[in-house]
């Protein structure tokens, strides 16, 4: 920068020296200009050819109202006029008219009395000349901007008047001047010959200046079209409006065109100046590169641009003279600003700004000289008069030089960039040739355009020239996998690039290698692809290394998975050993007691119920294992049918409410209405999921409540059920493996709470098969929430339940399974004696004839020899299995329907049985409902007689109802069914009667005087009453739930529906013979419970002694006995506590403090049970 400034200083010094010389040269002329003026008179003698400046010889008078006439002006006193002391008369912008007086004294020679008076003011609005001689008006003429030049004395731009002066006389010339532009009055007086010479010089100068501007305009227009640079375009527009301004200001339009176009009218002069500045500032911003290289200078220029635009808008509304004044002042300020900006730009970063700086400096000097001339400091001559035009022309020329410098600078930069690009190209070529990775270009038709030596070596070629000569298909060569190749092509077509594709390829010699390939599409200016560029990196070693690492990691994971699976299965087998042995022990133990001939009927019934409960529990365990196996084999199916939602919820309530009560928990079902009455899903699987979730909550909740919240998302067609408990909750690390097969929260939880660890895993898989999912939220120590969602199927035609009362009305009761009356012969092939007896029991109730055989061979022989209506064929039998026997029967031509009895219910097993010739299958253990339905499809049904119907029920029913009409109606309906009825009107009477009399069923109203139905039911259950209690109410869901939570086993809605009542009696009472041995059941059960309680005191004493002696085995034996018996006697909490104590005593060195604490809690339970047994009633 310093060097550039040092180079510029001599040029600036030279310019200043030239200007000082010109000013010094003009100074003498200023002194001689006022020579002809003597005492206010202009003396014209023979030696004067012209007076260029009459400023010091004139008198002037202001006429603010433009109202004075010549006579009025002459009538004024001589002191009214003011003598001008020198220089050009200048009043700026004014609305006044001015009277100017010249006193001319002519010489004696008549040839010297012809003169031309010129006003160098081409834009003057109006000039009127009055000549008075000897007191008389001898001449009056007018000239102005709007006049026709033909009518002027001389057809020149400036207003001129020919003056004829009398010899040796004094003539007074009055000029009335009106001008809306700046009021300056450069007046000169010329001899005709001198004026012709002066006009010739003026026209020459004007022509040269104007021609220079037009020539530069034409040249730069050509340059702008050629280079299309913004700065050149802005410069051309600047020249256009500058030329228009010159044409308008110097009135060249009439001279050249013989007319004045509207474009060149002086009323648009200020707009022309504004537009000239606008394009000039844009040119300055582009030429000086302020936007790219100097934010501060660019901000200054942008501020100037905003000011110019604002001035243009304001000029549309401001008076002409006000707008012109502001524009003149603004032009001076903008000139100074651009001089400073261009100088700073030149000094600091842009050499091309040097010419621009001098251009504005010369322009400002030209305007300054003219201003000094107007003020009278410099004389008025050709140079000073045209100094603005000289400055403007010099500016335009220097602007061209600046643009030329800019073009040279750009060319120099382009040349530098070209040289650098060539150097970079050489370096790139070197990198291209010496790169260790393959680099190539590919044509759109997938052929090599270029390839470096490394690429050739990767593909097995000796050189890139050899590769290009062969020019194989790039993608087929580099990507051997056709599927991956198609994927790459699709990505290139969609996105134009692929990155980091690892692909297998074959070299020229057939060796298999791996490479990482990247491709990028190159486009031309019109967006069309020209070629593709790519890289190919040898990844064989890294691929092999990663493959080995993956194999090792896979092997490690498989070992870890096998180890974890083995541990989980070991834990599972340990749990299953305990879980299966518990119900098996009950089945075997109570089954053996049934063989005792001295066993009473109540004892037999109690033992049978225990066997049934334990068998069902064992069946649930086996079903979980089978479901898990089906899920693993992907062979678990669902059967989507229409499901009655209220019915399903009733089943779940009936299943879980008693179990929750046994643990002292509140169980409730909360419905968020509206709910669909019907949904399409698999009822068995949905019931299984909800029971699993509720069972899981019941297992891990010791106090508080369990809630099942049901809602329906109608828009999404989802049924959502949330099971919320207040149990032990789970830790975050337990949630991660919650749904894994065989997994439980921890080993301690498994030991304490039991279970297989399959329920949640199966439930989640079933939920997914039903189109939903299971989510869980849990807080350790506070409880858990499981949310089940399943698909409901279309809901457009489904009725939605709006409230609890409608839900109660829509419930359908589930009647007990009643054996149909059938006729026909059945052949049963079954080797297991227990199963044969069960089938015999079920078939005997239908009245059909049954024949038993023990293997498939006997079944084949019997079926061929005798006619049967139906064959029940076990699959796994000795001698000949059921499948082979069925196939042999079909080959022998026997078409009797065959029903497969099997525990193998996998889909492939069922298909195999059907292929052998079986018509249907029945899963073991046998479901009575489906068993009877299947028999009914193949055997004839015999209608029941009227006598059978009337004597269907036996027993005593207690009706607790305070409303007389309802009570009498229920009595009549029950007696019609053959039942004894005991009616009471209050809760206290109901409790007293139920506990003192033999009652088989209780119908309990909700609202009764004294003790209501809820309190009465709760008191009955606390007193040990175990007969069915049915809520008899017309209330809403809330009342019904209160009765069910108190201990009711079902609901009978008011008004009573006969079919509902019949179904209820079928389920709870059954047929008459059932009660033949039932009449003393309460007493028998009470005797058994009393016997158990009598032994508890002795067991506790022995356990206390064992604790004192630290006898682990003795204490464990007593705890085990209590654990196995208390639950069956109605004390499930005691069973659980004894189990905890037993687990603590299984280890060789138990924690005796913990044992003492758990034994104390067990002792408190025993004390409460004994105290309750001693309470009368």
C-alpha angles and dihedrals in degrees: 000000000000091000091052091050092050090053092050098049096073090053092051091048092051092050093052091048092053092050092050090050092053092048091048091049092054098049098083091054089060092060095052095046095086096047099109093052113096119176091332095312125109108223113204109198130164096274097062120088098167144357107211096187122034092170094115094047102055136095121209138195126192118228104191094181096041087229106116121110127206092259092051091049092049091048091059119098118265090250091065091079120072123219114234110223101208147307127055114325104246129175098162116220111352139153093213126103117232130212115210123192127200121188108208122188112192128214125245095253110089091207089064095053098081110094140165120223112204131191108199090213111106094174096053112134098216138352121184120190122205121183118198122187124178089352095305129108103241101168139019126178137159136209133174150147095279095046124112108253090220089068093052122097089241126018095231131122095251119070108254135182129198110226123203110195125193115236116264093002140121116237124189114212116198120194121192107199127190120178134163092196123068109315108231122141115205099180123183135175121216139186106232094246092049091046092055089054091046093050090048091054091045093051091047092051093045092047092050093048095044092042090051091053093048092046092050089046092053093046095049091045088059091047092048092052090048103045098025092210117160093228091055092048091049090048092053091051089047090053092047094056092039089055091048089051091051092048090051098042095047094039093236092148093079092042095053103027102030087232141059113247116208089247090065097045115125092231087075094047095106092049090052090053091048094050091047089055092045095057091038091057092047089051090050092051092050098039095046091043091222094153092058102033111024121033094183095053090043090055090053092052092046089052089052090050092051089050092051092050091048090049091052091053094045091048089065089067106027124088114265098247092047092051092047092050091052093046093051092051091044092050091056091049093046091050091053092046093051091048090054094043094048091047092052091045091050093046099048112029120343121065090184089068091073094083090042090055093051091045093059091040092055092045091052091046090053092051090045093053090050091049091052089049092051090050090052097246092113125038121253110249138135093281097046093041092055098034093112090053091046090050093046092048091048089049093052092048092049090047087058089050090050091052090047089052088049091052090048089048091050090046090050091049090046090050090049091049090048091052091047090046090051089049091047090047090054091048090046091051089051091049090044092053096041100039115125091215124068115261123184147156121229129201121227088258089060098253127133115262096175133354132179123231092258090059091051092050092049090056093045100257125133095226142001089250090060090048093051090047092056089038099185126187105287099214095043090048096047100034116046095176107088094202092052090046091055090048091053091049091050092050092048091051092047103039106008094234143066125190134199099356109171108211139171116236139174122234124225088268093051098256115149115234139158130235139178108232130194125182132187128185118229117210133198125232091276093054096254118136113249102177144326128251122207148171129215120198122190106243099167096112095043090045092052090046092050091046090054091046091049091049090050091046091047090050091049092048092047090051091047091046091048090048092048091044091049091049091047092047091046090052089044092051090048090051092044091050088058095038094049096040092055097061091035090055090052092046094049095040097048091037089058091049089056087064091062106106091204092060114120122231094254090050091049091049092048091049091048092051090051091050091050093048093047091046092052090049090051089048090054090053092050092045090054091052092047092047090051090050090050091050091050090050091044089235101117110119133191128213111217112208137147111283127197103228099199089051091051092050091050090053092051092047092049091048099048107028095075093045091051090049090053088060093043093250132137114237119190138168113216117196120201104205143257096054127172115248091214131033129179111236142104104289094197094052094042090050090047092052095048093044090050092051093045091044090051090051091047091051095053099037119086100167138013123035147307120219131191108202115192127191138154129228099210096186094052093036091233131143110210123197122182122195109201122185138173094221134127095296126207138269120240092251090055093053091062094065098028095112097041115117115260089006125130132175092267142327089263091056090048091052094044101042104021125208137135100259091234102097099082093039091053092043094054092048091048091049090053091050089053090054098261144078145230123241127185136203120183140170116201111247095009107066145264139266123206117191119200121191125183136169115266098196121230113342100186095101097033122110113236122215110229102193146359095273091057089047090055092049092049095053115116118208120232107227123213114264107265120197111241121229105253136175127204144071122285126193113205118195106194129141096194112089094208093053090047090054091048092051090047090052093050095044094045090063090058096053094236122137116252130198121189130209126173105219144020096261092056090046091052092049094045095046092051093047101043134034118248132178095212138011122209103201123193111210104212108055135137125259093017124011123227096255094055092043090053092049090049091050091053091048089051090055097251107146098180110137111262122205115197115225107202146140090213102091101158112136093245090051092052090048090051092052092050090048089055091054108270115145098205141344136233118206121227128268088052118240108218095213094053092039092057092042090053093048090048091058093058105030132060116262118226116205116238117249124244092248091057090052097050094050095044100115134043129182144070124288124198113212115197105192129136096196108092097209095048092045094051092046093053092046091053094048093048095046089050086061090055097256130137112238130206113189127198132173104214142043096246091053090048093054093045093049095044092052097042101040134049103260123171099187136018125204104199123196118211102222116047134144116269107000113025126218096265095055092042093052093046091050091050092053092047089052091056099257105158103175118111116280116196123199107237105195148130093206131116129268093278092059091045092051090050091055093045092050090050089059110277115148098211147343132261109190126215126266090050118238112210094218091050091051092048092050090049092052091047090054099043107029107022121187127337103262091060090075097048089093094025100074093090098035097114092054094046093050091046089053091052092049090047091052089052092049092049090058094048094073092055092046091052091051091052091048092052090051091048090051091052090051094040088236101165097180095050093049092046090052093053092045091050092052092051091046093054096047112030096070093055090050092056101268106109094158090056089052092052093048092049089050091054090051092048091052091053091053096050093082121081094237107033125191098257093193090057091044090052091051095049092045089053091054090047090050091053090053090051091050092051091049092049092046091051091050091055092053108102122239 
